[in-house]
Amino acid sequence: MSADGMRVRREVLGSAHVDGVRVDEFTADFQDLITRYAWGEIWTRPGLDRRTRSCITLAMLAALHHDDELAMHVQAALHNGLTHEEIKEVLLQVAIYAGVPAANRAFGVARKVLDQVE
């Protein structure tokens, strides 16, 4: 796996999350793929800071109804310095451009994560 990708993955998601991912013969190639490309190629690019990447990621995951990934990235957004208020603003933006039902569900997912960290 990419050393840069794994470093960034740990910095954004936290070591507890990364260490908790089940990697076995069946999932190893997929884990390598996302570590190399998502974390090693995209999240390390200089064009956007991590806060901005977190905002974009939250919006896309909410719009696409990927609730488990959204919950993980709400936590990551907090690691990247986003405030509860900024996460709320991202989800309000989702309501206008991706639909109220998508945002409603995303607010529920985010609320659960934020309740756990409060």
Backbone bond lengths (Angstrom), bond angles and torsions (degrees), N, CA, C in turn:
res aa  C-N    CA-C-N  psi(-1)  N-CA   C-N-CA  omega(-1)  CA-C   N-CA-C  phi
1 M - - - 1.442 - - 1.523 109.58 -
2 S 1.292 114.91 154.38 1.450 121.93 179.47 1.530 110.39 -66.05
3 A 1.323 116.48 126.61 1.471 120.40 179.21 1.526 110.65 -65.34
4 D 1.345 117.21 -42.91 1.466 120.03 177.31 1.518 110.64 -62.87
5 G 1.324 116.00 -43.32 1.461 120.53 179.91 1.520 111.88 -61.33
6 M 1.306 116.92 -43.36 1.467 120.21 -179.84 1.527 110.73 -68.44
7 R 1.315 117.40 -37.90 1.465 120.97 177.70 1.529 110.53 -61.48
8 V 1.331 116.38 -48.26 1.465 120.58 -179.22 1.523 110.30 -66.83
9 R 1.309 116.91 -41.47 1.466 120.68 178.29 1.530 110.56 -57.45
10 R 1.313 116.83 -43.89 1.472 121.16 177.82 1.524 111.59 -66.27
11 E 1.327 116.65 -41.77 1.463 120.27 -179.42 1.529 111.71 -64.25
12 V 1.309 117.00 -38.84 1.465 121.08 -176.53 1.525 111.99 -82.99
13 L 1.324 117.21 -47.09 1.467 120.74 -174.48 1.521 113.39 -93.17
14 G 1.313 116.94 -19.36 1.453 121.20 -176.35 1.514 111.76 93.10
15 S 1.302 115.80 143.77 1.467 120.85 -178.60 1.521 112.47 -63.02
16 A 1.333 117.14 -35.14 1.468 119.61 -179.83 1.522 110.52 -60.10
17 H 1.327 116.36 -42.78 1.472 119.04 178.38 1.532 110.83 -65.94
18 V 1.321 115.61 -49.56 1.474 119.74 -176.97 1.521 110.79 -61.29
19 D 1.322 116.99 -43.27 1.459 120.29 179.97 1.525 112.13 -68.33
20 G 1.332 117.02 -22.49 1.456 121.28 -179.93 1.519 114.65 -85.03
21 V 1.336 117.18 -7.74 1.464 120.66 179.35 1.524 109.15 -72.37
22 R 1.303 115.18 127.76 1.476 119.66 179.20 1.520 109.10 -75.87
23 V 1.308 115.57 117.89 1.461 121.89 176.41 1.519 107.14 -118.98
24 D 1.306 114.09 118.91 1.462 120.35 178.42 1.523 108.23 -139.38
25 E 1.304 116.53 -172.39 1.461 120.53 -177.45 1.531 111.68 -56.81
26 F 1.319 117.08 -35.62 1.463 121.98 -177.68 1.529 111.82 -75.07
27 T 1.330 118.42 -38.47 1.467 121.52 -173.34 1.524 114.55 -100.91
28 A 1.311 118.49 -9.10 1.471 121.53 -173.35 1.527 112.70 -58.26
29 D 1.321 117.71 -44.10 1.468 119.74 -178.74 1.525 111.42 -64.60
30 F 1.330 117.15 -39.26 1.462 120.43 177.98 1.523 110.98 -66.25
31 Q 1.320 117.63 -44.53 1.461 120.97 178.71 1.527 110.58 -61.57
32 D 1.313 117.35 -39.52 1.455 121.40 176.60 1.531 110.26 -62.73
33 L 1.328 116.86 -43.77 1.462 122.03 -179.96 1.527 111.35 -58.97
34 I 1.340 117.83 -50.63 1.465 118.70 -177.10 1.527 111.54 -71.15
35 T 1.318 117.37 -31.65 1.462 119.01 177.58 1.525 110.21 -67.11
36 R 1.319 117.02 -44.48 1.465 120.40 -178.99 1.521 112.21 -69.09
37 Y 1.332 117.27 -48.21 1.460 119.60 -171.55 1.524 113.79 -89.49
38 A 1.323 118.27 -51.22 1.470 119.10 -178.83 1.521 110.36 -67.55
39 W 1.331 116.17 -53.10 1.465 120.51 -173.59 1.517 112.79 -86.66
40 G 1.322 118.40 -36.29 1.458 121.66 -176.69 1.514 114.58 -86.35
41 E 1.324 118.17 -27.98 1.467 121.05 -178.01 1.526 112.87 -105.71
42 I 1.320 118.65 -44.27 1.463 120.91 -174.73 1.532 111.99 -87.84
43 W 1.332 117.78 -54.09 1.469 120.42 -176.29 1.521 112.42 -67.35
44 T 1.330 119.51 -14.36 1.467 121.13 179.06 1.526 112.60 -97.38
45 R 1.317 118.06 -3.15 1.467 120.06 -179.66 1.529 109.96 -66.40
46 P 1.324 117.16 145.08 1.465 120.39 -176.13 1.533 114.76 -79.82
47 G 1.312 119.22 -10.82 1.463 121.48 -171.93 1.513 116.02 -68.24
48 L 1.323 118.26 -25.07 1.466 122.94 178.70 1.517 108.81 -135.62
49 D 1.316 116.36 144.28 1.460 118.70 175.38 1.536 109.50 -80.11
50 R 1.311 115.75 170.20 1.472 120.27 -176.21 1.520 112.49 -66.01
51 R 1.318 117.68 -34.35 1.470 120.32 177.99 1.529 109.94 -60.68
52 T 1.330 116.30 -45.27 1.462 120.73 179.76 1.523 110.45 -65.75
53 R 1.325 116.48 -43.45 1.468 119.50 177.79 1.525 110.63 -60.51
54 S 1.330 117.34 -38.49 1.461 120.17 177.36 1.526 111.18 -63.55
55 C 1.326 117.60 -43.42 1.468 120.51 178.42 1.526 111.20 -58.93
56 I 1.310 116.35 -46.82 1.467 121.24 -179.77 1.520 110.24 -63.02
57 T 1.317 116.27 -44.47 1.467 121.02 -178.66 1.517 110.69 -63.03
58 L 1.330 117.86 -45.00 1.466 120.69 177.65 1.522 110.78 -57.90
59 A 1.314 116.91 -46.66 1.465 120.70 -178.33 1.526 111.58 -62.04
60 M 1.321 116.65 -45.02 1.472 119.26 -178.97 1.522 111.83 -66.67
61 L 1.319 117.22 -44.06 1.464 119.84 -179.76 1.519 111.17 -64.46
62 A 1.327 117.01 -39.11 1.464 120.55 177.23 1.529 110.51 -64.47
63 A 1.318 116.56 -46.22 1.464 120.76 -178.59 1.518 112.18 -63.83
64 L 1.317 116.50 -33.38 1.468 120.95 -177.35 1.528 113.30 -92.13
65 H 1.333 116.40 1.91 1.474 122.67 176.22 1.521 112.58 65.10
66 H 1.306 117.89 34.76 1.463 122.32 178.20 1.527 108.77 -94.97
67 D 1.330 115.34 75.41 1.459 121.84 -168.75 1.524 114.39 -64.12
68 D 1.319 118.94 -40.56 1.466 120.04 179.49 1.528 110.93 -64.42
69 E 1.314 116.17 -44.21 1.464 120.41 177.73 1.526 110.23 -67.08
70 L 1.336 116.68 -36.97 1.463 120.34 177.69 1.526 110.60 -60.20
71 A 1.320 117.11 -46.23 1.468 120.46 178.93 1.526 110.43 -58.64
72 M 1.313 116.96 -44.35 1.457 121.16 179.13 1.525 110.33 -61.61
73 H 1.332 117.29 -40.12 1.456 120.28 -176.79 1.528 113.27 -82.44
74 V 1.325 119.01 -17.46 1.465 119.77 168.67 1.526 107.89 -64.88
75 Q 1.323 115.99 -45.53 1.467 120.13 176.71 1.529 110.28 -61.48
76 A 1.333 116.93 -42.93 1.463 120.63 178.78 1.523 111.31 -62.59
77 A 1.327 116.46 -38.86 1.470 120.18 178.85 1.527 110.57 -61.01
78 L 1.319 116.18 -39.43 1.469 119.69 176.15 1.529 110.42 -63.05
79 H 1.338 116.60 -42.35 1.475 120.81 176.35 1.522 110.60 -59.82
80 N 1.334 116.35 -33.64 1.464 121.35 -177.89 1.519 112.57 -86.04
81 G 1.331 117.33 6.07 1.446 120.87 172.98 1.517 116.64 95.39
82 L 1.327 118.82 3.87 1.455 119.39 176.14 1.522 109.54 -71.16
83 T 1.307 115.05 144.30 1.460 120.69 176.94 1.530 109.10 -91.14
84 H 1.305 115.87 167.70 1.463 120.54 175.26 1.529 109.53 -58.04
85 E 1.321 115.69 -40.80 1.473 121.55 -179.97 1.525 110.88 -61.35
86 E 1.322 117.71 -42.95 1.473 120.94 179.85 1.520 111.18 -67.47
87 I 1.320 117.66 -38.73 1.470 120.32 176.27 1.524 109.52 -62.76
88 K 1.315 116.79 -42.47 1.468 120.92 176.99 1.528 110.42 -58.52
89 E 1.325 117.21 -44.12 1.464 120.93 -179.08 1.536 111.68 -62.85
90 V 1.315 116.61 -39.58 1.471 120.10 176.77 1.532 109.56 -60.39
91 L 1.323 116.64 -44.72 1.468 120.07 -177.30 1.527 111.46 -70.76
92 L 1.319 118.47 -31.21 1.468 120.20 173.10 1.530 110.55 -64.67
93 Q 1.315 116.52 -37.98 1.466 121.27 176.40 1.529 110.09 -62.55
94 V 1.322 116.25 -39.28 1.468 121.45 177.27 1.527 109.91 -59.68
95 A 1.328 117.43 -41.03 1.464 120.78 -178.17 1.526 111.36 -56.89
96 I 1.314 116.66 -40.68 1.458 120.25 -177.92 1.520 112.09 -75.51
97 Y 1.313 117.95 -42.01 1.461 120.55 -172.26 1.521 114.87 -97.20
98 A 1.337 118.02 -18.67 1.472 119.87 -179.71 1.520 111.99 -122.04
99 G 1.313 117.33 -9.39 1.453 120.60 175.77 1.526 113.61 113.39
100 V 1.324 113.42 146.03 1.454 120.82 -179.96 1.531 112.19 -60.98
101 P 1.346 120.10 -42.99 1.471 118.38 179.30 1.532 112.87 -59.42
102 A 1.325 117.58 -39.54 1.468 120.46 178.73 1.525 109.92 -64.21
103 A 1.312 116.94 -44.03 1.460 120.33 179.82 1.523 111.59 -68.17
104 N 1.320 116.77 -38.51 1.463 120.60 179.05 1.525 110.62 -59.16
105 R 1.309 115.81 -46.45 1.460 120.25 178.57 1.525 110.62 -65.49
106 A 1.322 116.80 -41.22 1.466 121.50 -179.30 1.527 110.98 -65.14
107 F 1.324 117.78 -38.75 1.462 120.14 176.22 1.528 110.37 -60.96
108 G 1.337 116.71 -39.01 1.464 119.98 178.12 1.515 112.09 -63.96
109 V 1.322 116.55 -43.34 1.469 121.43 177.86 1.528 109.82 -63.01
110 A 1.315 116.50 -48.44 1.462 120.59 -178.72 1.527 111.30 -63.04
111 R 1.325 117.24 -40.91 1.466 120.78 -179.67 1.522 111.08 -58.23
112 K 1.340 116.73 -41.84 1.476 120.46 178.66 1.529 111.49 -61.19
113 V 1.316 116.07 -44.02 1.469 119.88 179.70 1.519 110.27 -66.82
114 L 1.311 116.76 -46.35 1.473 119.99 -178.06 1.524 111.14 -65.02
115 D 1.326 117.96 -35.46 1.468 121.08 176.46 1.527 110.77 -61.87
116 Q 1.339 116.65 -36.05 1.464 120.42 -178.85 1.527 111.87 -69.86
117 V 1.322 117.47 -28.95 1.466 119.57 -177.24 1.517 112.55 -93.93
118 E 1.316 118.33 -9.87 1.478 120.99 -179.92 1.501 111.24 -80.19
